[in-house]
Amino acid sequence: MKMIDKYKTMGIMSESAAFEYLITNLKDTIRTYDFFVAWKKVLGNVSQIEISLNILNSLIGKTDIAQKLKDLIKEYPQVVSVLPILIAVRETSVKIAALGGDIEYSFAKRQNYSDAEIEKIVFFAEKCGLLKILSDKSIKNLVDYCIGVETGLDTNARKNRSGTAMENLTEVYVKAICDKHGFKYLTQATALKIKSEFGQKVPTDKADRQFDFAVNTKNKIYLLEVNYYGGGGSKLKSVAGEFKSLYELMSTASNMGFIWITDGLGWHTARRPLFETFNATNYVMNIKMVENGLLEDILTKGL
C-alpha cells in the first residue's frame, strides 16, 4: 500500500494499522429502504396486464370454470399471455415432464387460438391448480394477487441490487468530490468510452472490461472498481487476485491510477488474500475510509 498523510489524520501510522482499520470497519449492510422491493417495477409490471387480470377476475367463484375460461379466451385472447404470471412464471413457454415425452405449452400473445389450443391451455390451468383456487375463491382479486406474485419474484433480484447498491453508494461520494473540484467522471466506463470522453488510452486485460467509475482529475485518470461481499466464499480469493493483477496493469500507464473500494463482512473469511492485495497495490479502501476523506485526498492531490 501507499502511505499518505491522510492516513495520519485518521490515526493510522503504519501499513499494518491501515489494514486493521480496513478489516475492522467493514460494513455489515449497505441496504437502503428500496433494497427490499422495487415497488415501481412491481406496480409497473402489474399495470401492464391489469386489464387482462380484471377480465380473468370474472372466473372467481365459478363452478363451471373450465368452460368459462374457454369462452373468455375465445372472446379475449389477450388473457392467455398473463396465465403464466399467475403461477409465478415469466416465460411464455412452459415444458412439463410427462410419460412419453415432454409437453410444451405456449402462452405467447396471439390474435386468436384454435379450439385444440384452447383445450390445451385450459388443461394446463386446471392441472397446475390455478382453476381450483379461482373457483373456490382462495383468490379474491387477481390484480392484488399479482402484486404479491411480482413482489415475490422481485426478491430474486436482491442479489443484483446488492451489487448496484455498492455502486450507488460510492457514486454519492464520487459525484460530490467531482462537483466540488470540477472533475468529470464516467460510470461503467469501457476503454473505448474513456478514450472518447477523456482522450486517454487505457491498458486493459480484456476487451469487454468495464470499470465502475473513471474519474478525470485533469492531471490523472483514476479507475475505480467497487464491490460488496456480505458473505464469504472461495470467490473472494480470486476477486482479490484479479484486482491485484488489474492494478499491476494500470501501473504501466503513468497517467492512470487504480483504486479498489470494497466492503462487507465476507472479507473476514478471506482476510489473507485481501491482505496480500492491500499490500501489493496502492489503494484499497472501504466505505468508512471514503467517508473519512481518503478518496478525495487521493483524487485531489494526484497521489
N, C-alpha and C positions, 0 to 999 in steps of 0.2 A: 504494500500500500504506500501511498504518498502522504507523508506528514505535512500538514499545512497549519498555519497559525489559528485557523478557525477551530481546530480540534482543542487547542489550549483553552479557548473561551468556554468550551463545553466540559472542561475538566479532564480532558484526555491528554495524557502526557507521553504516551508510548503506543507503539503499534499493537501490542498485546492488549492494552487498555481500550484501544479503538475497537478491536474485535469483540471484546467483552461487552462494550457499550452496544454494539450492533446486536449481539446474540441475546442480551438481557432486555432489550427494548423492542422485541418483536411483538407485533400486534396479534391478539387472539381473534380479531374480527375486523373486517373493513366493510361490513354490511351497512347499507343505508336503508331508509324506510322503504324505498322502492325495490329493494332486493328480492323480497318475498314473492310478490306477484306483480307482473307488468299489467296493471289494470287497463291501461289504454289499449294495449294489444288484445287483451282478453275480450273487452267490450267491443272493440272494433271487429274482431272475428265473428262475434255473435251477431252484430248488427248486419253483417253481410248476408246472413242466412235467416234473419228474423222473420221475413215474410213466409218462407217455406216452413219454418218451425211453427208459426201460427196456423198454417194450413193443417199441419200434422196434429196440432192440438185437438182437432175435431175427432181424432181417433180415441182420445182418452175416455175410458169408461164404456166403450162399445163392446157388445158381446160378439157380434159378427165382424170382428176387427180385421181379419184376413181379407174378406171381401171388400170391406170399406177401404183398405189400403190399396187394393187393386183398382178400385174406382177412382181413388184420389190420383194415383199415378197416371191413369188414362187422361184425367182432366187437368192435372197439374204435374206434368213430368219433371218439373224442376225439384220436386221434393226428394227424388231418388238420390241426388248428389249429397244431400245432408244426412242420409241414414248412417253412414259410417261414423260421423262425429258423435252420434248418439250412443255408440259403444266405444267411444274414445279412440277412434282410428282416423288418421288424417288421409291415408291412402285412398285413391279412388278405385283400387283393385284389391280384392281380398282373396287369398287362397286358403282352402280348407283341406286338411288331410282326410282322405276317405278310402275305404276299401275299393280297390280297382283303379285308384289314381286320384290325384289332387283335383279338386273342383275350384274353378276360379269364378268369382262374382265381380262384375263390373258395375260401378256406380258413377261412371262418367256422365257428364251432362249431355243430354240428347233432347231433340225436339219431340220425339215420341219413342215408345217401346212396343215391341210386338207382344202378343198375349203370352208367348212362351217366355220371353224375357221378364215380363211382369210376374209370372208364376214363380220364376227362379228367384227374383228379388224378394218377393213376399215369403217364399220358403226360407230364405236366409234370415229374414227379420223374425220369423217365427222360431226357427231352430236356435237362434242366439239369445232368445228370451226377451227380445225387445217388445214384441206384441203383447206378451203376458203382463209386463209391468205397466204397459199403457192401458190395457183392458181392465186390470184390477185397480187402477188409479194410484199405483205406487208413485207415479209422477203426476204432479198437479198442473205443471206448466212447463212446456219444453224449452221456452226461452230461458226461464230461470235455471232449469236443469242444465242447459248447455253452458251457462255461465260457470256453473260448478265443474262441468267437464273441462272446459277451457282452462279454468284455474288449476285443475289437477294436471293437465298436460303442460301448463306453463312452468310448473315446478321442475320439470325435466330440464328447463333452460337455465336453472340456477347456476349450474356449473359454469356455463358460458358467462353468466353475469358476474361470477367471481373474478373472471379474467378481466372483463371490461371495467369492473368496479375499481380495480387497482389502477387501470389506465385513467379512468375518470378522476380518481382522487389525485393522482400525480399531475394530471393536466391542470388542476386548480392552481397548483404551485408553479408549474411551468408558465402558465399564462400570466400569472401575477408578476413573476420575475421579468418576463418578456415585455409586458406592458410598462413596468416600472423603468426598465433600462433601454427600451426601444429596440429590443431584439425581435427577431422573427422565428417562428417555429412551424414545423410540419408534423402531422400525425400520420402513422402508418406510412412512413417515408421509405420509398424504394430508392435505389441508386439513381434510377432514371429521373425520379421526381426531384431528388436533391440536386442533380445536375441541372435540371430545367429551372428550378426555382432559385437556387443559390449559386449556380455556375461552378460547382466543385465536383470533382470526380471522387467517388467513394470506393475504396477497395472492399470487395465483398467475397464471402466464402461460397455463395450460391446465387444463381441468377434471380431467384424469387425472394431473396432476403428482404424483409420489411422491418425497419426499426420503429419502435413505438413512437419515438419522438426524434426529431432532428432540430437542434437549436442553432441558429446562426447568430453568433455574437459579433459578427463583422471581422474579428481577428481570428476566430476559430469556429469550426462547426463541431458541436457535441452531439453524439449519437447516444440515445438513451434507450435502454431496454428495461421494462418493468414487469414484475410478476409477483404473485402472492400464492403461498402454499400453506393452507390451513392444516393439511395432513401430510404425513411423511410418505416415504416410498422410495423405491430404487431409482425412480426418475430423477430425483433431486441431485444425485451424484453426476448424472450425465448432463443435467442442466448447468451445474457449476462448471463442469469441464468445457461445455460449449461456450460459455461466456468468457472463460479464460482464453480460449482459442480466438474468440472474436476480438478480445482486447489486443491480443498479440498482432492480429491482422491490422487493426486500426492504428496501431503504433507505427506502422510502416509509412503512414502519411503524417507529415509534420503539422498540417493544418487541421487535423482531426483529433477529437478526444472521445473516449468511450466511458460511459457511466452506467453502472448497473444498480437499479433500485429494486430491492426485493424485500419481502416481508412475510410474516406468517410463522406460527409455531411449528410448522412442519420441519423447519430447519434445525430444530433441536434433535431430530432423528438423523440429520446429515451434517452434523457440526464440522466434521473433518474436511469433507470436500468444499464446504463453504469457506472454511479457514484457509485452505490451500489457494482458492481463487482470490480471496480477500488479500492475501499476502502477495500474490503474483500480479495483481492488477492495481491500477492507481486508485480507483474509486468504486467501492461497493458500499451502499448505504441503505438504510431503511427509512420509513416514513418519519419516524421520530427525528432522525438526523436531518431530513429535508426540512421539517418544521423548525429545527434549530438554526437554519440558515446555511447549512453546509453546501447544498446545491447552488444557492445564489452566490455564495462566495467563490465557488469554482468557476461558474459561468462568467461572473463579472470581472474576475481577476485573470481569466485566461489560463488557469492553472493546468 
